Amino acid sequence: MDTQRRPPVIDMTPDGEFRDAAAPGGRPAGPLDRALARIGAAGMLVALVAGGLLLAGLAVLAISILLPVALVAGSIGAASLWWRMRRARQNGTLPEGVRFVFTRR
């Protein structure tokens, strides 16, 4: 058994074109090899589509988890603003219009 690595063989015609490499083992590809190559390509395509659907499903799951959290947080913020405006009206400290001030830093 030969344990040394052999360099690749580059087969070139006299006019400078390369010939197709022979199949491993020296045999040409038969109909079974071509069929298995097509089945393998179809399998890879199915795997890519399934991966895309998986990512889409994870996105829907993330949205379905984050949407209620955002709704609850928005409700708490709205209730807090409503309560503060109600208290300000009772105390008589509410100005004519409610003004929101944003400061830039």
C-alpha positions as a Markdown table, in Angstrom:
| # | Residue | x | y | z |
|---|---|---|---|---|
| 1 | Met | 0.0 | 0.0 | 0.0 |
| 2 | Asp | 1.4 | 3.4 | -1.1 |
| 3 | Thr | 1.2 | 5.9 | 1.9 |
| 4 | Gln | 2.9 | 8.8 | 0.0 |
| 5 | Arg | 0.7 | 11.5 | -1.5 |
| 6 | Arg | 0.9 | 11.7 | -5.3 |
| 7 | Pro | 0.8 | 15.1 | -7.0 |
| 8 | Pro | -2.3 | 15.8 | -9.2 |
| 9 | Val | -2.1 | 14.8 | -12.8 |
| 10 | Ile | -2.9 | 17.6 | -15.2 |
| 11 | Asp | -3.9 | 16.2 | -18.6 |
| 12 | Met | -3.4 | 18.6 | -21.4 |
| 13 | Thr | -3.9 | 18.2 | -25.2 |
| 14 | Pro | -1.1 | 19.2 | -27.6 |
| 15 | Asp | -3.1 | 22.4 | -28.6 |
| 16 | Gly | -3.2 | 23.6 | -24.9 |
| 17 | Glu | -6.7 | 22.5 | -23.8 |
| 18 | Phe | -7.3 | 20.6 | -20.6 |
| 19 | Arg | -9.0 | 17.2 | -20.7 |
| 20 | Asp | -11.8 | 16.3 | -18.2 |
| 21 | Ala | -10.5 | 14.5 | -15.2 |
| 22 | Ala | -11.3 | 10.9 | -15.0 |
| 23 | Ala | -13.8 | 9.8 | -12.3 |
| 24 | Pro | -12.2 | 8.5 | -9.1 |
| 25 | Gly | -11.2 | 4.9 | -9.6 |
| 26 | Gly | -10.7 | 5.4 | -13.3 |
| 27 | Arg | -14.3 | 4.5 | -14.2 |
| 28 | Pro | -16.5 | 6.9 | -16.1 |
| 29 | Ala | -19.7 | 8.1 | -14.4 |
| 30 | Gly | -22.5 | 5.8 | -15.0 |
| 31 | Pro | -26.3 | 6.3 | -14.9 |
| 32 | Leu | -26.4 | 5.5 | -11.2 |
| 33 | Asp | -23.8 | 8.1 | -10.4 |
| 34 | Arg | -25.7 | 10.8 | -12.4 |
| 35 | Ala | -29.0 | 9.8 | -10.7 |
| 36 | Leu | -27.4 | 9.9 | -7.2 |
| 37 | Ala | -26.0 | 13.4 | -8.1 |
| 38 | Arg | -29.4 | 14.7 | -9.0 |
| 39 | Ile | -31.0 | 13.1 | -5.9 |
| 40 | Gly | -28.3 | 14.7 | -3.8 |
| 41 | Ala | -28.8 | 18.1 | -5.4 |
| 42 | Ala | -32.6 | 17.8 | -4.8 |
| 43 | Gly | -31.9 | 16.9 | -1.2 |
| 44 | Met | -29.8 | 20.0 | -0.7 |
| 45 | Leu | -32.5 | 22.2 | -2.2 |
| 46 | Val | -35.1 | 20.7 | 0.1 |
| 47 | Ala | -32.7 | 21.2 | 3.1 |
| 48 | Leu | -32.3 | 24.9 | 2.1 |
| 49 | Val | -36.0 | 25.5 | 1.8 |
| 50 | Ala | -36.6 | 23.8 | 5.1 |
| 51 | Gly | -33.9 | 26.0 | 6.7 |
| 52 | Gly | -35.6 | 29.1 | 5.3 |
| 53 | Leu | -39.0 | 28.0 | 6.6 |
| 54 | Leu | -37.4 | 27.3 | 10.0 |
| 55 | Leu | -36.0 | 30.8 | 10.1 |
| 56 | Ala | -39.4 | 32.3 | 9.1 |
| 57 | Gly | -41.0 | 30.2 | 11.9 |
| 58 | Leu | -38.5 | 31.5 | 14.4 |
| 59 | Ala | -39.3 | 35.1 | 13.3 |
| 60 | Val | -43.0 | 34.5 | 13.8 |
| 61 | Leu | -42.3 | 33.0 | 17.2 |
| 62 | Ala | -40.2 | 36.0 | 18.2 |
| 63 | Ile | -42.9 | 38.4 | 17.1 |
| 64 | Ser | -45.6 | 36.5 | 18.9 |
| 65 | Ile | -43.6 | 36.7 | 22.1 |
| 66 | Leu | -42.5 | 40.3 | 21.7 |
| 67 | Leu | -45.8 | 41.8 | 20.6 |
| 68 | Pro | -47.6 | 41.2 | 23.9 |
| 69 | Val | -44.6 | 42.5 | 25.8 |
| 70 | Ala | -44.7 | 45.7 | 23.7 |
| 71 | Leu | -48.5 | 46.0 | 24.2 |
| 72 | Val | -48.2 | 45.6 | 28.0 |
| 73 | Ala | -45.3 | 48.1 | 28.2 |
| 74 | Gly | -47.3 | 50.6 | 26.1 |
| 75 | Ser | -50.4 | 50.2 | 28.3 |
| 76 | Ile | -48.3 | 50.8 | 31.4 |
| 77 | Gly | -46.8 | 53.9 | 29.9 |
| 78 | Ala | -50.2 | 55.2 | 28.8 |
| 79 | Ala | -51.7 | 54.5 | 32.2 |
| 80 | Ser | -48.8 | 56.3 | 33.9 |
| 81 | Leu | -49.3 | 59.4 | 31.7 |
| 82 | Trp | -53.0 | 59.4 | 32.2 |
| 83 | Trp | -52.6 | 59.1 | 36.0 |
| 84 | Arg | -50.1 | 62.0 | 36.1 |
| 85 | Met | -52.3 | 64.2 | 34.0 |
| 86 | Arg | -55.3 | 63.4 | 36.2 |
| 87 | Arg | -53.4 | 64.3 | 39.3 |
| 88 | Ala | -52.1 | 67.5 | 37.8 |
| 89 | Arg | -55.6 | 68.5 | 36.8 |
| 90 | Gln | -56.8 | 67.9 | 40.4 |
| 91 | Asn | -54.0 | 70.0 | 41.8 |
| 92 | Gly | -54.6 | 72.7 | 39.2 |
| 93 | Thr | -51.0 | 72.5 | 38.0 |
| 94 | Leu | -51.8 | 71.3 | 34.5 |
| 95 | Pro | -50.9 | 73.9 | 31.9 |
| 96 | Glu | -53.2 | 74.8 | 29.0 |
| 97 | Gly | -51.9 | 72.1 | 26.8 |
| 98 | Val | -49.8 | 69.1 | 27.6 |
| 99 | Arg | -46.3 | 69.6 | 26.3 |
| 100 | Phe | -43.8 | 67.0 | 25.8 |
| 101 | Val | -40.2 | 68.2 | 25.9 |
| 102 | Phe | -37.4 | 66.2 | 24.2 |
| 103 | Thr | -33.8 | 67.1 | 25.1 |
| 104 | Arg | -31.0 | 66.4 | 22.8 |
| 105 | Arg | -27.7 | 65.3 | 24.2 |
